[in-house]
Amino acid sequence: MPLYVPKSINLTINEEQVKVIFKEQDTNGDGRLSKEELSKTFEKLGSRNPGWRVRRSLHHADADGDGSISVDELEQL
């Protein structure tokens, strides 16, 4: 069952919850979230503009420039 968060609720997620979400959304099990996986993650979290959030996330956290977010890079988000 996907997580549904109404747009009007301010959601605070702790570090452990982020790691759980990361593992759930890493559908191919490679230890990285691709653009598609990131987009689906933001959609599940109720983002109004997941494409923009993906671009911003990659800009801030993709240290090696491979177009995905690893567990290590996740700390930057």
Phi and psi in radians as a Rosetta constraint file:
Dihedral C 1 N 2 CA 2 C 2 CIRCULARHARMONIC -1.242 0.35
Dihedral N 2 CA 2 C 2 N 3 CIRCULARHARMONIC 2.615 0.35
Dihedral C 2 N 3 CA 3 C 3 CIRCULARHARMONIC -1.250 0.35
Dihedral N 3 CA 3 C 3 N 4 CIRCULARHARMONIC 2.225 0.35
Dihedral C 3 N 4 CA 4 C 4 CIRCULARHARMONIC -2.032 0.35
Dihedral N 4 CA 4 C 4 N 5 CIRCULARHARMONIC 2.176 0.35
Dihedral C 4 N 5 CA 5 C 5 CIRCULARHARMONIC -2.203 0.35
Dihedral N 5 CA 5 C 5 N 6 CIRCULARHARMONIC 2.036 0.35
Dihedral C 5 N 6 CA 6 C 6 CIRCULARHARMONIC -1.000 0.35
Dihedral N 6 CA 6 C 6 N 7 CIRCULARHARMONIC 2.548 0.35
Dihedral C 6 N 7 CA 7 C 7 CIRCULARHARMONIC -1.074 0.35
Dihedral N 7 CA 7 C 7 N 8 CIRCULARHARMONIC -0.435 0.35
Dihedral C 7 N 8 CA 8 C 8 CIRCULARHARMONIC -1.452 0.35
Dihedral N 8 CA 8 C 8 N 9 CIRCULARHARMONIC -0.102 0.35
Dihedral C 8 N 9 CA 9 C 9 CIRCULARHARMONIC -1.673 0.35
Dihedral N 9 CA 9 C 9 N 10 CIRCULARHARMONIC 2.332 0.35
Dihedral C 9 N 10 CA 10 C 10 CIRCULARHARMONIC -1.494 0.35
Dihedral N 10 CA 10 C 10 N 11 CIRCULARHARMONIC 1.997 0.35
Dihedral C 10 N 11 CA 11 C 11 CIRCULARHARMONIC -1.777 0.35
Dihedral N 11 CA 11 C 11 N 12 CIRCULARHARMONIC 2.197 0.35
Dihedral C 11 N 12 CA 12 C 12 CIRCULARHARMONIC -1.922 0.35
Dihedral N 12 CA 12 C 12 N 13 CIRCULARHARMONIC 2.221 0.35
Dihedral C 12 N 13 CA 13 C 13 CIRCULARHARMONIC -2.074 0.35
Dihedral N 13 CA 13 C 13 N 14 CIRCULARHARMONIC 2.306 0.35
Dihedral C 13 N 14 CA 14 C 14 CIRCULARHARMONIC -1.514 0.35
Dihedral N 14 CA 14 C 14 N 15 CIRCULARHARMONIC 3.045 0.35
Dihedral C 14 N 15 CA 15 C 15 CIRCULARHARMONIC -1.073 0.35
Dihedral N 15 CA 15 C 15 N 16 CIRCULARHARMONIC -0.721 0.35
Dihedral C 15 N 16 CA 16 C 16 CIRCULARHARMONIC -1.129 0.35
Dihedral N 16 CA 16 C 16 N 17 CIRCULARHARMONIC -0.701 0.35
Dihedral C 16 N 17 CA 17 C 17 CIRCULARHARMONIC -1.126 0.35
Dihedral N 17 CA 17 C 17 N 18 CIRCULARHARMONIC -0.655 0.35
Dihedral C 17 N 18 CA 18 C 18 CIRCULARHARMONIC -1.100 0.35
Dihedral N 18 CA 18 C 18 N 19 CIRCULARHARMONIC -0.744 0.35
Dihedral C 18 N 19 CA 19 C 19 CIRCULARHARMONIC -1.131 0.35
Dihedral N 19 CA 19 C 19 N 20 CIRCULARHARMONIC -0.672 0.35
Dihedral C 19 N 20 CA 20 C 20 CIRCULARHARMONIC -1.121 0.35
Dihedral N 20 CA 20 C 20 N 21 CIRCULARHARMONIC -0.786 0.35
Dihedral C 20 N 21 CA 21 C 21 CIRCULARHARMONIC -1.078 0.35
Dihedral N 21 CA 21 C 21 N 22 CIRCULARHARMONIC -0.741 0.35
Dihedral C 21 N 22 CA 22 C 22 CIRCULARHARMONIC -0.980 0.35
Dihedral N 22 CA 22 C 22 N 23 CIRCULARHARMONIC -0.886 0.35
Dihedral C 22 N 23 CA 23 C 23 CIRCULARHARMONIC -1.103 0.35
Dihedral N 23 CA 23 C 23 N 24 CIRCULARHARMONIC -0.679 0.35
Dihedral C 23 N 24 CA 24 C 24 CIRCULARHARMONIC -1.134 0.35
Dihedral N 24 CA 24 C 24 N 25 CIRCULARHARMONIC -0.663 0.35
Dihedral C 24 N 25 CA 25 C 25 CIRCULARHARMONIC -1.525 0.35
Dihedral N 25 CA 25 C 25 N 26 CIRCULARHARMONIC -0.206 0.35
Dihedral C 25 N 26 CA 26 C 26 CIRCULARHARMONIC -1.365 0.35
Dihedral N 26 CA 26 C 26 N 27 CIRCULARHARMONIC 1.326 0.35
Dihedral C 26 N 27 CA 27 C 27 CIRCULARHARMONIC -1.149 0.35
Dihedral N 27 CA 27 C 27 N 28 CIRCULARHARMONIC -0.497 0.35
Dihedral C 27 N 28 CA 28 C 28 CIRCULARHARMONIC -1.661 0.35
Dihedral N 28 CA 28 C 28 N 29 CIRCULARHARMONIC -0.031 0.35
Dihedral C 28 N 29 CA 29 C 29 CIRCULARHARMONIC 1.216 0.35
Dihedral N 29 CA 29 C 29 N 30 CIRCULARHARMONIC 0.403 0.35
Dihedral C 29 N 30 CA 30 C 30 CIRCULARHARMONIC -1.559 0.35
Dihedral N 30 CA 30 C 30 N 31 CIRCULARHARMONIC 0.031 0.35
Dihedral C 30 N 31 CA 31 C 31 CIRCULARHARMONIC 1.393 0.35
Dihedral N 31 CA 31 C 31 N 32 CIRCULARHARMONIC 0.249 0.35
Dihedral C 31 N 32 CA 32 C 32 CIRCULARHARMONIC -2.413 0.35
Dihedral N 32 CA 32 C 32 N 33 CIRCULARHARMONIC 2.641 0.35
Dihedral C 32 N 33 CA 33 C 33 CIRCULARHARMONIC -1.843 0.35
Dihedral N 33 CA 33 C 33 N 34 CIRCULARHARMONIC 2.048 0.35
Dihedral C 33 N 34 CA 34 C 34 CIRCULARHARMONIC -1.302 0.35
Dihedral N 34 CA 34 C 34 N 35 CIRCULARHARMONIC 3.044 0.35
Dihedral C 34 N 35 CA 35 C 35 CIRCULARHARMONIC -0.992 0.35
Dihedral N 35 CA 35 C 35 N 36 CIRCULARHARMONIC -0.754 0.35
Dihedral C 35 N 36 CA 36 C 36 CIRCULARHARMONIC -1.134 0.35
Dihedral N 36 CA 36 C 36 N 37 CIRCULARHARMONIC -0.758 0.35
Dihedral C 36 N 37 CA 37 C 37 CIRCULARHARMONIC -1.153 0.35
Dihedral N 37 CA 37 C 37 N 38 CIRCULARHARMONIC -0.687 0.35
Dihedral C 37 N 38 CA 38 C 38 CIRCULARHARMONIC -1.103 0.35
Dihedral N 38 CA 38 C 38 N 39 CIRCULARHARMONIC -0.756 0.35
Dihedral C 38 N 39 CA 39 C 39 CIRCULARHARMONIC -1.058 0.35
Dihedral N 39 CA 39 C 39 N 40 CIRCULARHARMONIC -0.785 0.35
Dihedral C 39 N 40 CA 40 C 40 CIRCULARHARMONIC -1.108 0.35
Dihedral N 40 CA 40 C 40 N 41 CIRCULARHARMONIC -0.633 0.35
Dihedral C 40 N 41 CA 41 C 41 CIRCULARHARMONIC -1.103 0.35
Dihedral N 41 CA 41 C 41 N 42 CIRCULARHARMONIC -0.855 0.35
Dihedral C 41 N 42 CA 42 C 42 CIRCULARHARMONIC -1.134 0.35
Dihedral N 42 CA 42 C 42 N 43 CIRCULARHARMONIC -0.620 0.35
Dihedral C 42 N 43 CA 43 C 43 CIRCULARHARMONIC -1.071 0.35
Dihedral N 43 CA 43 C 43 N 44 CIRCULARHARMONIC -0.785 0.35
Dihedral C 43 N 44 CA 44 C 44 CIRCULARHARMONIC -1.133 0.35
Dihedral N 44 CA 44 C 44 N 45 CIRCULARHARMONIC -0.517 0.35
Dihedral C 44 N 45 CA 45 C 45 CIRCULARHARMONIC -1.454 0.35
Dihedral N 45 CA 45 C 45 N 46 CIRCULARHARMONIC -0.008 0.35
Dihedral C 45 N 46 CA 46 C 46 CIRCULARHARMONIC 1.549 0.35
Dihedral N 46 CA 46 C 46 N 47 CIRCULARHARMONIC 0.347 0.35
Dihedral C 46 N 47 CA 47 C 47 CIRCULARHARMONIC -1.110 0.35
Dihedral N 47 CA 47 C 47 N 48 CIRCULARHARMONIC 2.396 0.35
Dihedral C 47 N 48 CA 48 C 48 CIRCULARHARMONIC -1.347 0.35
Dihedral N 48 CA 48 C 48 N 49 CIRCULARHARMONIC -0.424 0.35
Dihedral C 48 N 49 CA 49 C 49 CIRCULARHARMONIC -2.473 0.35
Dihedral N 49 CA 49 C 49 N 50 CIRCULARHARMONIC 1.309 0.35
Dihedral C 49 N 50 CA 50 C 50 CIRCULARHARMONIC -1.085 0.35
Dihedral N 50 CA 50 C 50 N 51 CIRCULARHARMONIC -0.573 0.35
Dihedral C 50 N 51 CA 51 C 51 CIRCULARHARMONIC -1.072 0.35
Dihedral N 51 CA 51 C 51 N 52 CIRCULARHARMONIC -0.746 0.35
Dihedral C 51 N 52 CA 52 C 52 CIRCULARHARMONIC -1.128 0.35
Dihedral N 52 CA 52 C 52 N 53 CIRCULARHARMONIC -0.755 0.35
Dihedral C 52 N 53 CA 53 C 53 CIRCULARHARMONIC -1.109 0.35
Dihedral N 53 CA 53 C 53 N 54 CIRCULARHARMONIC -0.659 0.35
Dihedral C 53 N 54 CA 54 C 54 CIRCULARHARMONIC -1.081 0.35
Dihedral N 54 CA 54 C 54 N 55 CIRCULARHARMONIC -0.845 0.35
Dihedral C 54 N 55 CA 55 C 55 CIRCULARHARMONIC -1.048 0.35
Dihedral N 55 CA 55 C 55 N 56 CIRCULARHARMONIC -0.774 0.35
Dihedral C 55 N 56 CA 56 C 56 CIRCULARHARMONIC -1.145 0.35
Dihedral N 56 CA 56 C 56 N 57 CIRCULARHARMONIC -0.703 0.35
Dihedral C 56 N 57 CA 57 C 57 CIRCULARHARMONIC -1.092 0.35
Dihedral N 57 CA 57 C 57 N 58 CIRCULARHARMONIC -0.803 0.35
Dihedral C 57 N 58 CA 58 C 58 CIRCULARHARMONIC -1.124 0.35
Dihedral N 58 CA 58 C 58 N 59 CIRCULARHARMONIC -0.686 0.35
Dihedral C 58 N 59 CA 59 C 59 CIRCULARHARMONIC -1.063 0.35
Dihedral N 59 CA 59 C 59 N 60 CIRCULARHARMONIC -0.731 0.35
Dihedral C 59 N 60 CA 60 C 60 CIRCULARHARMONIC -1.484 0.35
Dihedral N 60 CA 60 C 60 N 61 CIRCULARHARMONIC -0.569 0.35
Dihedral C 60 N 61 CA 61 C 61 CIRCULARHARMONIC -2.004 0.35
Dihedral N 61 CA 61 C 61 N 62 CIRCULARHARMONIC -0.305 0.35
Dihedral C 61 N 62 CA 62 C 62 CIRCULARHARMONIC -1.411 0.35
Dihedral N 62 CA 62 C 62 N 63 CIRCULARHARMONIC 1.367 0.35
Dihedral C 62 N 63 CA 63 C 63 CIRCULARHARMONIC -1.111 0.35
Dihedral N 63 CA 63 C 63 N 64 CIRCULARHARMONIC -0.613 0.35
Dihedral C 63 N 64 CA 64 C 64 CIRCULARHARMONIC -1.600 0.35
Dihedral N 64 CA 64 C 64 N 65 CIRCULARHARMONIC -0.033 0.35
Dihedral C 64 N 65 CA 65 C 65 CIRCULARHARMONIC 1.224 0.35
Dihedral N 65 CA 65 C 65 N 66 CIRCULARHARMONIC 0.387 0.35
Dihedral C 65 N 66 CA 66 C 66 CIRCULARHARMONIC -1.545 0.35
Dihedral N 66 CA 66 C 66 N 67 CIRCULARHARMONIC 0.030 0.35
Dihedral C 66 N 67 CA 67 C 67 CIRCULARHARMONIC 1.450 0.35
Dihedral N 67 CA 67 C 67 N 68 CIRCULARHARMONIC 0.266 0.35
Dihedral C 67 N 68 CA 68 C 68 CIRCULARHARMONIC -2.535 0.35
Dihedral N 68 CA 68 C 68 N 69 CIRCULARHARMONIC 2.921 0.35
Dihedral C 68 N 69 CA 69 C 69 CIRCULARHARMONIC -1.962 0.35
Dihedral N 69 CA 69 C 69 N 70 CIRCULARHARMONIC 2.133 0.35
Dihedral C 69 N 70 CA 70 C 70 CIRCULARHARMONIC -1.567 0.35
Dihedral N 70 CA 70 C 70 N 71 CIRCULARHARMONIC 3.008 0.35
Dihedral C 70 N 71 CA 71 C 71 CIRCULARHARMONIC -1.037 0.35
Dihedral N 71 CA 71 C 71 N 72 CIRCULARHARMONIC -0.732 0.35
Dihedral C 71 N 72 CA 72 C 72 CIRCULARHARMONIC -1.119 0.35
Dihedral N 72 CA 72 C 72 N 73 CIRCULARHARMONIC -0.723 0.35
Dihedral C 72 N 73 CA 73 C 73 CIRCULARHARMONIC -1.249 0.35
Dihedral N 73 CA 73 C 73 N 74 CIRCULARHARMONIC -0.388 0.35
Dihedral C 73 N 74 CA 74 C 74 CIRCULARHARMONIC -0.989 0.35
Dihedral N 74 CA 74 C 74 N 75 CIRCULARHARMONIC -0.542 0.35
Dihedral C 74 N 75 CA 75 C 75 CIRCULARHARMONIC -0.990 0.35
Dihedral N 75 CA 75 C 75 N 76 CIRCULARHARMONIC -0.514 0.35
Dihedral C 75 N 76 CA 76 C 76 CIRCULARHARMONIC -1.251 0.35
Dihedral N 76 CA 76 C 76 N 77 CIRCULARHARMONIC -0.408 0.35
